[in-house]
Amino acid sequence: MNLPPKVTPRAFERLSEIGAAGDGKALRVAVDGGGCSGFQYEIALDEPKDDDLVLEGDGQKVVVDSISLPFLANAVIDFSEELIGARFVIDNPNATSSCGCGTSFSM
């Protein structure tokens, strides 16, 4: 069963820290063709659009456009802080392989 992506409390907390909602922005997670594995994630602060799926928590929003939604079914959007840096990450069960940087995948 394909469910919409989930957003962790840690990801919403990070959005709150950077003040995205105060600027009327949401975290946009999209999938585009390209990258070294066939598809790549695009993650940016953007204004929600009418046809977006809006996921809300902690006063913050994460949006996914209707074209990207099937590629992100059952995925988990999180925020990770490691020695090499901090970033939003996507655990996508639909990806059959991914590149080393984690922003490109194939299905």
Secondary structure, 3 states (H helix, E strand, C coil): CCCCCEECHHHHHHHHHHCCHHHCCEEEEEEEECCCCCEEEEEEEECCCCCCEEEEECCEEEEECCCCHHHHCCCEEEEEEECCEEEEEEECCCCCEECCCCCEEEC
